[in-house]
Amino acid sequence: MSFRSLVQTVIHPAKVTKDLGDAPSLPQSPVNLHGSLQIRHVDAGSCNGCELEVTSAFAPVYDAERFGVRLVASPRHADALLVTGPVTKNMADPLRKTLDAMPEPRFVISLGDCAHDCGVFTGAYGVEGSVGDVVQVDVHIAGCPPRPEVIVEALRGLTGQ
Amino acid sequence: MNEVCVVTVGLAGVVAALLGGALPASSRVVAAVTFTWVSCAAALWAAVSVLSSDHVIALSSTAILPLTGVTVVLNPLGALFVVAIAVVAMASTLYWLGYASHGLATRSASSALPLFVTSMLLVPFAASVATFLVLWEMMALTSLVLVLTDQSRREAARSAAQWYAVMTHAGAAAILLALVLLSAHSGGQTFADIEAHARHLSGALRGTIFVIALLGFGSKAGAVPLHVWLPKAHAEAPGPASALMSGAMVNLGIYGILLVGNELLGGGPVWWWLLVSVLGVVSALYGALYAATSSDLKRLLAYSTADNMGLVMIAIGASGLFAASGHPMTAAVAMVAALLLMLNHSVFKGALFLAAGAVQVATGTRDLDRLGGLMRRMPVTGAVFLVGALSVAALPPFNGFVGEWLLFQGLLHGLPTSNTSVVISVSVAVAALALTGGLTVAAFVKATGIGFLGRPRSNEATDAHEVAITMRLGAGALAVLCLVLGLVPMLVLPAIERAAAGAGRINATSATRGWISLHLLGLRGVLAPSLLAGGMALAALAVIAVRRLAHHRRSWPAVNPVEPWGSGRKVQTARMQYTATSFAEPLQRVFDDVIRPSRDLDVSHLVESRYYIERIAYRTSNDDVIERQFYRPFIAGVRWWGQRARWFQNGSVHRYLAYGFVALVIVLVVVA
């Protein structure tokens, strides 16, 4: 951030939110969302790096909510399940239960490299496997951790906004 | 024939009480119930014959009560109350057969219960001050014995009985004062004498008598702020007794108000009825609010009784207001609504209290926070409670709906009257009714949902079994009656109209007409309860049929049963469910300023470190705010004076002799 933009941000705090340009066309949503996506997030055993970035993606600077994405408190209200981290043995069952508790149509987004292939946790004694080993994954957001821009871009692709 | 019936009511009741007190434990309850039924049947016969013809039963004898004699007259108004009491009494005594083994087969209970029923049945027959007061007092005393039944096991029963004894006798004293004032000023103690002379009394005296009688009878009907005994006594009385008290005895408070206000004094000015309406509105709101926040099943029902009696009083007050401002048609509708509400309340509250008694027998607790899952374990009791809850929530096709519909019709059609005070009070009453309705629904969703659905919250609830067949029959009969009265209220409406015409001093002989649909004469209002119920049934059938058809053609998504969401935990316990307290918490928070619940959070730390918590105790109680703010300080004041008085009476004989001496000296000085 240049000095000039920093001063502008101080003078006009409302402009803290970044202009992210037009909506990307990818990834395509597996279900028709009509521009609105409710997400239930499950941390299946992450190092919390991904959580920080997800938080950042929904914070004022990147503000994913303006693109129709919302984090909700109950799987009963969710369209998509957002899973971070490798799936630990203790979290495997709760993860399945959470997916079971979601109404159809639903889909699963895995976020971060660990969710894809367990990353540095591969073969650890408490790890059951990647998210794909436990539930069927429809969309993957890569990175260790993925930057907020990447997360928001992927979510915008899903909502088409 | 009818005169024979009246004698039979009394005789059978006395025989039942004697047998209940004398026979061995194995047969006393059966004998007492049999003769109580004879008594009820005779009373029903007499009441129905009065209600179906305009024949009035009259009887008098000087042999029973010395000096004053007994005068008995049954008019249509009294007959309607007799019917309500007899129906509840028959169901409750049948239920008693099964309940007796749970501590209600003692000699005292077996003779008090028949006497209680008989004295209630006979109160509406009474037609002289002495007869009325004797029967009234008998009713109070026998019910007091019944409240005390569980006193050896429950400390609360003793305190409840104390409250009840004081309140009921204060009420009886007020009634005595009012009736004695009346008879002193009219030169006779039979109601006929009083009726003939009362209209010539001065307005101030009539007003005073009415207010005193209203306070006395209002305390029996559970009118706020004289209701404090009701949630205690009704909750502590054993199952059949609480059903009788809530389903039958409170009605007699209403009867008393009608008796003194309309029959003896012959109606009165607008302010009397405004007073009745205000009492009704306050009772309805206060009762409904406490019912919604109580977590004790029977306490909840008792507060709901105060609420329902409030509705009846609103209707009576409205009827009086309309009659006094010259609108006989609306007055007739409001009075019919009052009596129908009273009758309905007897039936559904009887059913609810019997079901609650069954729950208490099966689980040993009334605390909703320890119940749950009873619908599957006690299907009949659960169904009875559900029917009762739907009735009290005034949902069609059950009986509560018809009564409240009539009440709303009467009130709304009464709005375009010219009298400003009537218009204002009626609008306030309509608003209060709406809020009351909502609170009542919340209370009974809680009672049914927490008590009977979900998973059991304690071992007692897990091990609950359905109760004895007679208990199910007694409670079930009242539940069936709820449905019958809801579908065809026309069965009882002609009788109620006859009673209302007498009660409200209304010339209109008929307020409603029709067999399938209910037309209000003179007003625009039509209700067809059976068609409504038929429509509801058809709609339900249609949904099921469409669902079946679609499922058959596979155009409906398959049902995928999943377990309740418990945050993904492996084990879900009953403690994760809503409780009655947590269900009522938001409501309680909204009305915090009114009910001022006391909350107490107690955190104790480990001795080693303040950063570690050893125990957290959270206590909350919503005891009656009127009791806490008004009665408790009053009792404390009386205690204080009592303590001061002990200085005078300390047991020293010398001091007493000195008192005698001083008194003698004073008398001598005064006389000299």
Interface residues (C-beta under 8 A of the other chain):
Chain A: V42 S74 P75 R76 D93 P94 L95 K97 T98 D100 A101 E104
Chain B: P557 N560 V562 E563 W565 S567 G568 R569 K570
